[in-house]
Amino acid sequence: MSRRNAFKAPHRRGAALLLGIFVVVTLLCGSALAQQKAAGTASTRAADEKALRDTDTAYSNAATAKDLEKCASNYADNAVVMVAGEPARTGKAAIHEFLDKTLKTPGLSLSWQVTKVQVARSGELGYTRGVTISTTTDASGKKTTVKGKYVTVWNKMPDGSWKAVADISNDDVPPQPPAPAKKR
């Protein structure tokens, strides 16, 4: 080996050693950060699920109290509400109008209970699902109670609040039989 190559060889070995150390440290730090992020996501996820459950429960309480503004405040600007037998309502104005009409139904009692909450790992999207109970009273005083179910998709807003972006519900009432065929 020439003097020149002998002089360079230890530097190459040193550079390779430093590069190896750098790679190992980078991998260890990356693994530790991934574990820390996963642990942080799990704790944030549980808190997000609790916040989402609380938001949906507060919405049910507002509906029971027939508080139109509190009910409407749960929806994002671009939300859609889909109820069986009704056209979809898209946007805050259409949803507000629908809620106003619904909450003014004579003799209406409306509530729901959350049975499932899940938040995506990203923490930006979640859903709730549950059971609904609505009771109406007709002019003669006869009460009709209908049970149903719902699914609501929520987005987490920059301020940390949750707003519904898609809300769908339907009743457990069996479908009506088809009308008898007309005789010709």
Backbone as a ProteinNet text record, in pm:
[ID]
protein_1_A
[PRIMARY]
MSRRNAFKAPHRRGAALLLGIFVVVTLLCGSALAQQKAAGTASTRAADEKALRDTDTAYSNAATAKDLEKCASNYADNAVVMVAGEPARTGKAAIHEFLDKTLKTPGLSLSWQVTKVQVARSGELGYTRGVTISTTTDASGKKTTVKGKYVTVWNKMPDGSWKAVADISNDDVPPQPPAPAKKR
[TERTIARY]
85.2	0	90.4	57.5	138	110	203.2	185.2	56.2	29.9	-89.7	-216	-229.2	-345.5	-351	-238	-234.4	-287.6	-256.9	-303.7	-456.9	-511.6	-655.4	-737.4	-682.1	-757	-816.5	-740.9	-803.9	-917.3	-905	-1011.9	-1138.1	-1116.2	-1230.8	-1298.7	-1215.6	-1271.1	-1344	-1288.2	-1350.7	-1481.5	-1481.8	-1603.5	-1710.6	-1669.5	-1765.7	-1821.2	-1734.1	-1777.5	-1876.4	-1845.8	-1936.5	-2070.4	-2064.2	-2186.8	-2269.6	-2206.3	-2275.8	-2340.3	-2265.8	-2319.6	-2439.2	-2427.6	-2536.4	-2662.4	-2644.9	-2759.7	-2825.9	-2746.5	-2801.9	-2876.6	-2816.2	-2880.6	-3009.9	-3007.3	-3127.2	-3237.8	-3205	-3304.9	-3361.3	-3273.5	-3320.5	-3411.1	-3370.9	-3453.9	-3587.2	-3583.8	-3706.9	-3799.8	-3744.9	-3826	-3885.3	-3804.6	-3853.6	-3962.6	-3943.7	-4045.2	-4174.6	-4162	-4280.9	-4357.2	-4283.7	-4349.5	-4414.7	-4344.8	-4399.3	-4523.4	-4518.4	-4632.5	-4750.8	-4724.2	-4831.1	-4893.5	-4812.3	-4865.2	-4944.2	-4892.1	-4962	-5092.7	-5093.9	-5214.9	-5320	-5277	-5372.5	-5437.7	-5357.4	-5416	-5501.9	-5460.6	-5539.6	-5667.9	-5657.9	-5774.2	-5881.1	-5840.1	-5936.7	-6002.8	-5923.6	-5979	-6072.4	-6033.9	-6119.2	-6251.1	-6244.9	-6367.4	-6459.2	-6402.3	-6483.8	-6545.8	-6465.8	-6517.4	-6628.5	-6611.5	-6712.1	-6840.6	-6827.3	-6944.8	-7017.1	-6939.8	-6999.6	-7071.1	-7011.1	-7072.5	-7204.7	-7205.9	-7327.9	-7435.7	-7395.8	-7491.6	-7550.3	-7465.7	-7514.1	-7610.6	-7584.4	-7674.2	-7810.7	-7810.9	-7937	-8012.7	-7940.6	-8004.7	-8065.7	-7996.4	-8048.4	-8173.9	-8174.8	-8292.8	-8410.5	-8384.5	-8490	-8548.7	-8459.9	-8503.9	-8559.8	-8554.6	-8600.5	-8527.8	-8397.2	-8312.7	-8255.3	-8322.6	-8287.2	-8142.9	-8101.6	-7967.6	-7857.7	-7877.5	-7777.2	-7772.3	-7889.1	-7891.8	-7818.3	-7851	-7791.4	-7641.1	-7595.5	-7452.4	-7365	-7423.4	-7345.9	-7301.6	-7349.2	-7320.4	-7215.2	-7129.3	-7031.3	-7105.1	-7040.1	-7102	-7146.4	-7071.3	-7099.4	-7167.7	-7228.8	-7288.2	-7409.9	-7443.7	-7563.9	-7640	-7772.1	-7859.7	-7949.2	-7953.7	-8033.7	-8125	-8253.8	-8355.2	-8443	-8478.7	-8560.5	-8689.1	-8723.2	-8847	-8841.6	-8725.8	-8708.7	-8593.5	-8594.6	-8477.7	-8359.1	-8239.5	-8119.4	-8114.9	-8071.8	-8053.9	-7904.8	-7855.3	-7712.2	-7688.2	-7593.6	-7556.3	-7630.1	-7569	-7624.7	-7765.5	-7792.1	-7923.4	-8033.3	-8010.6	-8110.3	-8129.1	-8021	-8029.9	-8102.8	-8073.3	-8139.6	-8291.4	-8328.9	-8471.1	-8537.5	-8469.1	-8520.3	-8535.5	-8433.9	-8440.6	-8552.8	-8567.8	-8673.1	-8809.9	-8833.7	-8962	-8980.4	-8875.1	-8883.7	-8911.2	-8836	-8851.3	-8984.6	-9051.4	-9183.1	-9298.1	-9266.7	-9371.1	-9450.5	-9582.6	-9664.1	-9649.9	-9628.6	-9620.4	-9495.1	-9390.5	-9268.2	-9182.3	-9135	-9032.5	-8925.7	-8803	-8696.6	-8571.5	-8509.7	-8381	-8308.1	-8180.6	-8102.6	-7992	-7937.8	-7830.7	-7717.6	-7598.1	-7478.5	-7446.4	-7426.7	-7387.2	-7245.4	-7192.2	-7057.7	-6995.1	-6868.1	-6789.5	-6654.9	-6610.4	-6477.2	-6415.9	-6288.8	-6213.1	-6097.1	-6073.5	-5962.9	-5829.5	-5728.6	-5595	-5544.4	-5582.8	-5538	-5596.6	-5710.5	-5775.9	-5859.7	-5872.8	-5945.8	-6087.5	-6120	-6248.2	-6297.1	-6426.5	-6483	-6627.8	-6685.3	-6828.4	-6891.4	-7021.1	-7101.9	-7218.4	-7264.9	-7386.9	-7466.5	-7595.9	-7677.2	-7821.6	-7903.9	-8046.8	-8125	-8236.8	-8322	-8459.4	-8522.8	-8661.4	-8732.3	-8839.8	-8920	-9065.5	-9129.1	-9270.3	-9342.8	-9453.6	-9540.1	-9678.8	-9746.6	-9882.8	-9973.3	-10073.6	-10164	-10268.9	-10354.2	-10455	-10549.9	-10573.3	-10664.3	-10593.6	-10463	-10386.8	-10321.5	-10338.1	-10277.8	-10127.6	-10049	-9903.7	-9855.6	-9758.1	-9693.3	-9544.1	-9484.7	-9340.9	-9273	-9166.9	-9092.1	-8945.7	-8890.1	-8747.6	-8673.8	-8547.8	-8468	-8320.3	-8241.2	-8095.3	-8035.7	-7909.7	-7843.5	-7692.6	-7630.4	-7484.6	-7453.2	-7359.9	-7316.1	-7165.2	-7117.6	-6974.8	-6936.3	-6829.1	-6785.1	-6644.1	-6618.8	-6483.5	-6439.6	-6312.9	-6257.5	-6212.7	-6261.6	-6231.8	-6097.7	-6037.9	-5909.9	-5913	-6030.2	-6039.7	-6059	-6061.7	-6075.4	-6218.7	-6317.1	-6456.8	-6487.3	-6596	-6640.7	-6767.4	-6772.4	-6890.6	-6933	-7063.4	-7117.3	-7106.8	-7063.7	-7056	-7153.1	-7193.8	-7293.7	-7372.6	-7503.1	-7591.3	-7706.2	-7717.8	-7822.8	-7895.6	-8027.3	-8106.4	-8226.6	-8277.9	-8400.5	-8470.9	-8597.4	-8681.1	-8676.4	-8707.3	-8714.7	-8852.4	-8938.2	-9072.1	-9060.3	-9134.8	-9127.5	-9184.9	-9134.9	-9187.9	-9335.4	-9406.1	-9548.1	-9561.6	-9661.4	-9681	-9724.4	-9695	-9736	-9889.4	-9934.3	-10079.8	-10129.8	-10253	-10305.9	-10318.6	-10301	-10311.1	-10454.8	-10468.3	-10601.4	-10658.6	-10787.4	-10852.8	-10890.2	-10880.7	-10912	-11043.6
-114.8	0	121.7	217.4	338.7	421.8	515.8	604	683.9	720.9	801.5	722.4	598.2	514.4	473.7	451.2	414.6	530.8	652.4	769.5	785.7	753.6	768.2	655.9	537.6	421.9	445.9	496.9	517.8	620.4	720	818.5	754.9	663.5	594.7	507	438.1	353.3	439.6	551.3	642.1	697.9	733.6	786.6	678.1	554.7	444.5	417.3	424.2	403	512	636.9	747.1	732.3	691.9	670.8	559.5	452.5	341.4	385.8	461.5	512.5	603.6	688.7	779.6	701.9	597.1	516.2	449.1	390.7	323.2	422.6	539.1	640.2	688.6	710	753.6	649.7	522.2	416.8	408.1	418.5	413.4	532.1	650.7	769.5	758.3	710.6	694	594.5	485.3	385.3	443.3	516.8	577.8	680.5	760.1	858.6	790.8	682.3	610.2	553.3	498.3	445.9	558.1	670.4	785.1	837.8	846.5	893.7	798.3	666.9	568.6	581.6	597.9	614	743.6	850	978.7	971.1	899.5	884.6	806.7	702	622.2	707.1	787.5	868.8	981.2	1037.4	1140.6	1080.4	959.8	893	869.5	823.8	800.7	932.2	1037.7	1169.5	1220	1197.5	1238.1	1161	1030.9	951.5	999	1034.2	1086.6	1220.7	1308.4	1439.4	1422.6	1328	1303.9	1247.3	1154.3	1099.3	1212.2	1296.6	1408.3	1505.8	1531.8	1621.9	1565.4	1436.7	1374.9	1369.6	1341.5	1338	1477.4	1580.3	1718.1	1755.3	1706.6	1731.6	1666.4	1541.7	1475	1554.1	1602.8	1682.9	1811.1	1873.6	1995.3	1962.9	1846.9	1806.7	1778.5	1713.2	1686.9	1818.6	1917.9	2049.8	2136.5	2085.4	2158	2291	2288.5	2407.4	2409.2	2479.8	2482.4	2526.2	2634.9	2688.7	2594	2532.2	2435.2	2314.2	2270	2156.5	2190.4	2304.8	2344.9	2368.6	2408.5	2438.5	2314.1	2197.2	2072.8	2037.4	2112.2	2077.3	2167.5	2106.6	2181.5	2252.7	2350.9	2429.9	2343.7	2237.4	2153.9	2022.1	2014.5	1889.3	1849	1722	1668.9	1586.6	1602.9	1524.1	1441.6	1309.7	1218.5	1139.6	1162.4	1095.7	1015.7	894.6	808.2	878.8	866.1	923.2	1072.7	1133.1	1277.7	1302.8	1416.2	1450.2	1485.6	1466	1503.4	1655.2	1700.1	1844.6	1870.2	1956.6	1985.8	2132.3	2158	2294.3	2339.5	2433.2	2478.9	2536.5	2614.9	2678.5	2573.2	2476	2371.2	2285.3	2257	2176.2	2254.5	2382.1	2466.8	2467.3	2483.2	2483.8	2349.5	2239.9	2106.7	2086.6	2125.7	2111.4	2196.5	2317.5	2406.5	2341.3	2289.4	2223.3	2099.9	2020.7	1897.5	1926.9	2020.1	2050	2115.4	2172.4	2233.6	2134.9	2009.7	1908.8	1899.3	1918.3	1912.8	1778	1784.8	1664.2	1582.1	1638.3	1562.8	1551.1	1432.2	1404.3	1324.6	1372.2	1310.7	1297.9	1180.8	1161.3	1045.2	1037.3	924.1	895.2	774.6	729.7	675.1	723.8	677.9	535.8	445.2	308.7	275.6	354.5	328.6	460.5	477.4	594.1	542.7	592.1	556.4	677.6	699.3	809.4	750.2	802.1	755.5	782.7	705.8	725.6	867.1	929.1	1065.3	1164.9	1127.9	1215.8	1324.6	1322	1426.9	1387.3	1258.8	1208.7	1102.4	1102.9	1002.5	978.2	877.4	855.5	812	838.8	787.6	712.6	614.3	547.2	515.9	498.7	471.7	444.8	451.4	425.1	552.5	565.9	683.9	642.1	734.8	715.9	847.8	841.6	962.2	928.4	1020.6	1005.3	1127.6	1105.3	1215	1192.2	1301.5	1295.8	1363.2	1291.4	1350.9	1438.7	1499.8	1594.4	1530.2	1399.4	1331.5	1288.5	1311.9	1274.5	1138.2	1069.7	937.5	952.4	877.7	882.9	767.8	800.1	699.6	709.5	597.2	593.5	508.1	561.5	491.7	485.3	365.3	346.4	341.5	379.7	378.6	371.8	407.3	406.4	516.6	550.7	657.9	633	698	706.8	851.1	909.9	1046.3	1045.8	1105.6	1120.6	1262.1	1274.1	1402.1	1435.8	1563.5	1615	1695.8	1679.4	1760.7	1893.3	2001.1	2134.9	2183.5	2285.3	2337.3	2382.1	2425	2467.9	2350.1	2225.5	2106.5	2058.5	2138	2094.9	1994.8	1922.5	1825.1	1875.9	1866.4	1907.3	1791.8	1767.9	1661.6	1701.9	1608.5	1632.7	1543.9	1433.9	1345.7	1280.8	1292.5	1243.2	1169.2	1040.9	960.6	882.4	877.8	801.1	740.1	633.2	573.5	499	475.6	411	259.9	192.7	46.7	-3.4	86.7	49.9	-39	-150.7	-235.7	-163.1	-194.7	-129.4	-162.9	-71	-90.9	-188.1	-275.7	-368	-289.5	-342.6	-272.6	-265	-160.7	-143.9	-255.9	-300.9	-406.7	-358.1	-450.6	-417.4	-375.8	-276.7	-230.7	-327.3	-354.7	-443.8	-362.2	-423.2	-355.2	-393.9
0	0	0	-83.2	-88.9	34	58.9	175	163	44	21.1	54.9	6.2	34.3	180.2	242.4	384	468.3	427	499.6	486.5	369.5	344.8	408.5	418.6	468	607.1	706.2	837.7	831.3	745.2	732.7	674.1	579.9	521.9	626.9	704.1	809.2	912.2	945.4	1042.4	988.2	861.5	800	795	762.1	758.2	898	999.3	1136.4	1178.5	1147.5	1181.3	1108.3	983.8	908.5	971.3	1012.1	1077.8	1208.2	1287.8	1414.1	1386.3	1285.6	1250.1	1211.5	1132.9	1088.8	1208.7	1298	1415.8	1505	1530.9	1614.8	1549.1	1418.1	1346.4	1357.5	1340.3	1351.4	1493.1	1593.9	1732.7	1764.7	1721	1745.7	1672.4	1549.8	1472.9	1539.3	1590.4	1658.7	1786.6	1862.2	1986	1956.1	1851.4	1814.4	1769.7	1694.9	1649.8	1769.6	1867.7	1987.7	2066.9	2077.5	2150.3	2078.9	1945.5	1868.9	1884.3	1878.4	1894.9	2033.1	2136.2	2272	2282.1	2221.4	2222.8	2146.7	2034.4	1954.4	2031.7	2103.9	2181.4	2289.1	2360.2	2466.9	2407.1	2296.3	2229.7	2175	2123.6	2066.3	2172.3	2288.8	2397.1	2437.8	2446.5	2481.5	2371.5	2245.2	2132.9	2134.2	2162.5	2166.8	2279.5	2393.5	2503.7	2464.1	2403.6	2360.5	2257	2166.6	2063.6	2125.3	2217.3	2287.9	2362.3	2430.8	2505	2411.2	2294.6	2196.8	2146.4	2111.5	2060.6	2170	2293.4	2404.9	2429.5	2424.2	2441.6	2329.1	2208.2	2096	2123.1	2173.1	2206.4	2313.1	2413	2518.6	2461.7	2366	2302.1	2221.1	2155.1	2077.5	2170.8	2282.4	2380	2432	2451.1	2498.9	2386.1	2263.8	2144.2	2126.6	2154	2139.4	1997.5	1910	1768.1	1745.1	1806.5	1780.4	1828.9	1944.6	1992.3	1900.2	1854	1761	1631.8	1574	1445.5	1457.5	1574.8	1592.6	1583.7	1583.8	1576.4	1435	1335.5	1196.1	1133.8	1052.1	973.5	859.3	801.7	694.2	575.3	546.2	428.7	464.8	582.1	630.5	548.2	560.2	497.5	601.9	604.8	691.5	601	627.6	546.7	638.9	625	705.3	610	651	565.6	524	396.5	345	320.8	332.9	315.6	219.5	150.3	67.7	156.9	107.4	181.7	198.3	313.9	340.2	346.4	259.1	253.6	284.6	373.4	411	535.7	606.4	734.1	722.6	619.9	606.6	589.2	502	477.9	602.5	673.2	795.4	905	916.4	1015.9	990.8	865.1	828.8	862.4	831	861.4	1012.2	1088.5	1234.2	1292.9	1241.1	1290	1271.6	1151.3	1121.3	1210	1223.6	1302.7	1448.9	1507.1	1649.9	1682.8	1582	1603.3	1583.6	1555.6	1539	1668.9	1662.1	1784.3	1856.8	1986.5	2068.3	2049.3	1986.3	1960.1	2086.8	2109.1	2209.3	2135.9	2138	2059.2	2144.1	2139.9	2207.1	2141.1	2170.2	2122.4	2220.7	2206.8	2294.4	2208.7	2236	2165.8	2212.9	2117.7	2153.5	2106.8	2015.2	1961.6	1920.2	1956.8	1915.1	1867	1752.9	1705.3	1637.8	1667.3	1607.7	1529.5	1411.1	1326.6	1394.8	1360.4	1417.9	1397.2	1287.2	1258.7	1357.8	1420.8	1515.8	1450.7	1319.9	1249	1210.8	1220.1	1173.5	1272	1298.1	1387.1	1352	1414.1	1393.5	1524.3	1532.6	1642.7	1580.6	1653.6	1611.2	1736.8	1717.9	1834.2	1800.2	1904.1	1891.4	1918.6	1848.5	1863.6	1914	1983.3	2025	2000.8	1922.6	1900.4	1929.7	1997.4	2029.1	1979.2	1911.9	1867.8	1926	1945.3	1997.1	1895.4	1849.3	1750.2	1819.8	1742.3	1793.6	1894.5	1881.3	1974.9	2103	2108.2	2227.3	2218.6	2106.6	2088.6	2063.2	2144	2129.8	2042.2	1959.2	1875.9	1902.2	1944.3	1971.7	1865.6	1809.2	1705.2	1747.7	1739.7	1767.5	1634.3	1638.1	1516.2	1548.3	1449.2	1464.5	1379.4	1409	1334.4	1328.6	1234.6	1223.8	1189.1	1261.9	1233	1215.6	1108.6	1083	1124.5	1200.7	1257.1	1211.6	1190.6	1165.3	1285.5	1321.4	1429.2	1368.6	1423.9	1374.6	1430.2	1367.7	1416.2	1562.9	1611	1751.7	1847.5	1794.6	1877.8	1893.6	1847.5	1857.1	1745.9	1762.3	1663.3	1596.6	1463	1386.5	1296.3	1292.7	1208.2	1061.2	977.7	833.6	756.2	816.9	755.4	868.2	859.1	965.5	898.7	928.1	865.8	974.1	961.1	1057	986	1044.9	994.1	1106.2	1086	1186.7	1171.5	1281.6	1279.8	1238.5	1191.7	1149.2	1025.4	1023.8	904.8	783.8	666.5	546.1	526.2	468.3	439.5	323	330.6	218.4	94.7	-21.5	-143.2	-152	-213.4	-232.7	-323.4	-298.2	-384.3	-528.9	-618.1	-760.8	-794	-876.6	-918.7	-1021.5	-1005.9	-1102.5	-1224.4	-1337.8	-1463	-1513.9
[MASK]
++++++++++++++++++++++++++++++++++++++++++++++++++++++++++++++++++++++++++++++++++++++++++++++++++++++++++++++++++++++++++++++++++++++++++++++++++++++++++++++++++++++++++++++++++++++++

